[in-house]
Amino acid sequence: MFLTDLMRQIDIPHAIDFLAISSYGDGIRESSGRVRIDMDLRQDIADKHVLIVEDIIDSGHTMQYILSLFATRKPASVRICTLLSKPSRRQVEIPLDYVGFEIPDKFVFGYGLDLDEVFRNLQFVGVCKPGSQYGAD
């Protein structure tokens, strides 16, 4: 959802591609630290200006992995835009160029973020309440 809303505000020609990466599993509320590529880019990014649009930056390990991976593909430049940032959880310093909101160390969902693969469709960001069925509050 964030990417879609952001795209509507960018008035220069641009291409969109997707990289699906995960460091969480079902029922897990913290990053495992192990990064898995579920879907790679289809387009070549060599000599292109790349804007990575992320929903949330937590520990920084996933983004560090992406930056390292992209460096081997030789883009002209790489910038990072994130809707949400959790600086208190950062274990790896990541150069964030555009940040929507800094949030506390809470598990959030909605507006594209899932909670056990559901609730991405919510038009708001919710905070997980420990102990309830889905943890939703």
C-alpha positions in Angstrom: 0.0 0.0 0.0 2.8 2.4 0.9 4.5 1.8 -2.5 1.3 2.4 -4.4 0.6 5.7 -2.5 4.2 6.8 -3.0 4.2 6.0 -6.8 1.2 8.3 -7.2 3.3 11.2 -5.9 6.4 10.6 -8.1 6.0 12.6 -11.3 9.0 11.4 -13.2 9.0 8.3 -15.4 10.0 5.2 -13.4 9.9 1.5 -13.5 8.8 -0.8 -10.6 10.2 -4.2 -9.7 9.9 -6.4 -6.7 12.3 -8.2 -4.4 10.6 -10.4 -1.8 12.8 -11.1 1.2 11.9 -12.4 4.6 13.6 -12.8 7.9 10.5 -13.6 9.9 8.4 -16.8 10.0 4.7 -17.6 10.8 4.0 -16.6 14.4 7.4 -15.0 14.9 7.4 -11.4 16.2 11.2 -10.8 15.8 13.6 -11.1 12.9 15.5 -14.4 12.9 18.5 -12.6 11.4 18.5 -15.1 8.6 17.5 -13.6 5.3 15.7 -15.5 2.6 15.0 -14.4 -1.0 11.5 -15.5 -2.0 11.5 -13.6 -5.3 14.3 -11.8 -7.1 14.2 -8.7 -9.3 13.3 -9.3 -13.0 15.0 -6.1 -14.3 18.7 -5.4 -14.5 19.6 -2.5 -12.2 23.1 -1.9 -13.6 23.7 1.9 -14.2 20.2 2.8 -12.9 19.2 5.0 -10.0 17.5 2.7 -7.6 15.1 3.7 -4.8 14.4 0.8 -2.4 11.0 1.3 -0.9 10.5 -0.6 2.3 7.6 -0.9 4.7 9.7 -1.1 7.9 13.4 -1.1 8.9 13.9 -3.0 12.1 17.3 -4.6 13.0 18.8 -3.5 9.7 20.0 -7.0 8.8 17.6 -7.5 5.9 18.5 -4.1 4.4 22.2 -4.7 4.8 21.7 -7.9 2.9 19.8 -6.1 0.1 22.5 -3.4 -0.1 25.2 -5.9 -0.4 23.3 -7.9 -3.0 22.6 -4.7 -5.0 26.2 -3.6 -4.9 27.2 -6.6 -6.9 24.7 -5.5 -9.6 26.3 -2.1 -10.1 23.5 0.4 -9.9 24.3 4.1 -10.6 23.0 4.9 -7.1 20.8 3.4 -4.3 18.6 5.4 -2.0 16.3 3.9 0.8 12.8 5.0 1.6 10.9 3.5 4.5 7.5 4.1 5.9 8.5 3.0 9.4 11.8 2.9 11.2 12.5 1.3 14.6 15.8 2.9 15.5 15.8 1.3 19.0 16.0 -2.2 17.4 18.8 -1.3 14.9 21.8 -3.7 15.1 23.2 -2.6 11.7 23.5 1.1 10.8 21.6 1.7 7.6 21.7 5.0 5.7 18.0 5.9 5.4 17.3 8.7 2.9 13.6 9.0 3.5 11.7 8.0 6.6 7.9 8.4 7.1 7.8 7.7 10.9 10.0 6.5 13.6 8.2 4.1 15.9 8.9 2.4 19.2 9.8 -1.3 19.6 6.3 -2.8 19.0 5.2 -5.4 16.4 3.0 -3.5 13.9 0.7 -4.7 11.1 -1.7 -3.3 8.5 -1.2 -0.9 5.6 0.7 -3.7 3.8 2.4 -5.2 6.8 1.1 -8.7 7.7 0.5 -10.4 11.0 0.9 -14.1 10.3 0.0 -13.4 6.6 -3.2 -11.6 7.3 -4.3 -7.9 7.9 -2.2 -6.4 5.1 -5.4 -4.9 3.8 -6.1 -2.6 6.8 -5.9 1.1 5.9 -4.0 1.8 9.1 -1.1 0.5 11.1 -2.0 -1.4 14.2 0.1 -2.5 17.2 0.2 -6.2 18.2 -1.1 -6.9 21.7 0.7 -9.9 23.2 -1.6 -12.8 24.3 -4.6 -12.4 22.1 -5.5 -14.8 19.3 -3.7 -12.8 16.6 -2.1 -10.4 19.0 -4.1 -7.6 17.5 -5.3 -4.6 19.5 
